[in-house]
Amino acid sequence: RRPELLHRVVISGAAAGMGRFLGAVSKWSAAFYRWLDTETIVKLSVKQFRIPDGYVDMLRDDMAVGATEAFARHVADALMSLQLPTDTSVPLLVAVGERETRFAKQSARKIVETVPGARGVMAPAAGHVWNLEKPELFAHTVRAWCEDKPLPTELRAL
């Protein structure tokens, strides 16, 4: 809403919107939260998102509050209604882990294709939470982007 307040932007692991079919599937699958306890959701999330051991307790705390059917449905609705900006000149870096899901990589590419001047990169051998898997690379990437310096050479083009 106020791009003039931004100098540069980094988006990591974000979605570019969700189509009706995937949105409907997501909303339907939200019902599973009724039957899964927090510990099961944590174990599934740790495996799917490759959460490093040091962050599992924090994930458990977050899941205890937010892993609900209502929240999952709200997220699906928000992703289905998301509109990407097409009238900005703020430099944008879109980053994902190389081992991220196909949907996340497609979303990252969609953001790069939709937002004028956006650039996309992948962190090698990392998943959705590459900021936790490779914190030094993540910090170096954000710092370099914000300071308009060359990005780390380890990153791959999206």
C-alpha positions in Angstrom: 0.0 0.0 0.0 2.9 2.4 0.7 5.8 1.3 -1.6 7.4 4.7 -1.1 8.3 3.7 2.4 10.3 0.7 1.2 13.9 0.7 -0.1 14.2 -3.0 -1.0 12.2 -6.1 -0.2 13.0 -9.8 0.4 10.3 -12.4 0.2 11.2 -15.9 1.3 8.9 -19.0 1.1 5.8 -17.0 0.2 2.9 -18.0 -2.0 1.8 -16.0 -5.0 -1.8 -17.0 -4.6 -3.7 -20.2 -4.9 -6.1 -21.3 -7.6 -9.6 -22.4 -6.9 -8.9 -26.2 -7.1 -5.9 -26.1 -4.8 -7.7 -23.8 -2.5 -10.7 -26.1 -2.3 -8.4 -29.0 -1.6 -6.7 -27.0 1.1 -9.9 -26.0 2.7 -11.2 -29.6 2.6 -8.0 -31.0 4.1 -8.2 -28.4 7.0 -10.8 -30.8 8.5 -7.9 -33.1 9.4 -6.9 -30.7 12.2 -10.0 -32.0 14.1 -8.5 -35.4 14.4 -4.7 -34.7 14.7 -3.2 -33.7 18.1 -0.5 -31.1 18.3 2.3 -33.6 18.6 1.3 -35.4 15.4 1.1 -32.1 13.5 4.6 -31.1 14.9 6.1 -34.4 13.8 4.6 -34.1 10.3 5.7 -30.5 10.0 9.3 -31.3 11.2 9.5 -34.0 8.5 7.9 -32.1 5.7 9.6 -28.8 6.3 12.9 -30.2 7.6 12.8 -28.2 10.8 16.2 -28.3 12.6 16.1 -29.9 16.0 16.8 -26.7 17.8 13.5 -25.2 16.6 11.1 -28.0 17.3 10.0 -26.7 20.7 9.2 -23.3 19.2 7.3 -25.0 16.4 5.3 -27.0 19.0 4.4 -23.7 20.8 3.2 -22.1 17.6 1.3 -25.2 16.5 -0.5 -25.4 19.9 -2.0 -22.0 19.1 -2.4 -21.9 15.3 -2.9 -25.5 14.1 -6.7 -25.3 13.8 -9.2 -25.9 11.1 -10.3 -22.3 11.2 -6.8 -21.0 10.7 -6.1 -23.4 7.8 -9.3 -22.3 6.1 -8.4 -18.6 6.7 -5.0 -19.1 5.1 -6.5 -20.8 2.1 -9.0 -18.0 1.6 -6.2 -15.4 1.9 -4.0 -17.2 -0.6 -6.9 -17.5 -3.1 -7.6 -13.8 -2.9 -4.0 -12.6 -2.9 -3.3 -10.0 -5.6 0.4 -9.3 -6.5 1.5 -5.7 -7.1 2.2 -4.8 -10.7 2.8 -1.1 -10.3 5.9 -0.9 -8.1 9.5 -0.1 -8.7 10.8 -1.3 -5.3 13.5 -3.9 -5.9 12.2 -7.3 -4.9 14.2 -10.5 -4.2 12.2 -13.7 -4.1 14.0 -16.6 -2.4 13.1 -20.3 -1.9 15.0 -23.4 -0.9 16.0 -25.7 -3.6 14.2 -28.6 -1.8 11.0 -26.5 -1.4 7.7 -27.9 -2.7 6.8 -27.6 -6.4 3.9 -25.3 -5.4 6.3 -22.9 -3.6 8.8 -22.8 -6.4 5.9 -22.1 -8.9 4.7 -19.4 -6.6 8.1 -17.8 -6.4 8.4 -17.9 -10.2 4.9 -16.3 -10.5 6.0 -13.5 -8.2 9.1 -12.9 -10.2 7.2 -12.9 -13.5 4.4 -10.6 -12.2 6.3 -8.0 -10.2 8.3 -5.7 -12.4 12.1 -6.0 -11.8 11.8 -8.9 -9.3 14.7 -11.3 -9.1 14.4 -15.0 -8.0 17.0 -17.2 -6.3 17.1 -20.7 -4.7 19.2 -21.7 -1.7 21.0 -24.9 -2.5 20.2 -28.1 -0.6 17.6 -26.3 1.6 13.9 -26.5 2.1 11.0 -24.2 3.1 12.7 -22.9 6.3 16.1 -22.3 4.7 16.6 -19.4 7.0 16.8 -21.9 9.8 18.7 -24.6 7.8 21.3 -22.1 6.5 21.1 -19.0 8.8 24.4 -17.6 7.7 23.5 -17.8 4.0 20.1 -16.3 4.7 21.6 -13.4 6.7 24.2 -12.8 4.0 21.6 -12.8 1.3 19.3 -10.4 3.1 22.2 -8.1 4.0 23.6 -8.1 0.5 20.2 -7.4 -1.1 19.3 -4.6 1.3 22.7 -3.0 0.8 22.5 -3.4 -3.1 25.6 -5.6 -3.1 26.3 -8.8 -5.0 24.3 -11.8 -3.7 26.2 -14.9 -2.3 27.5 -17.0 -5.1 26.0 -20.1 -3.6 22.5 -19.0 -4.6 21.1 -20.4 -7.8 18.8 -18.6 -10.3 15.2 -19.5 -9.8 
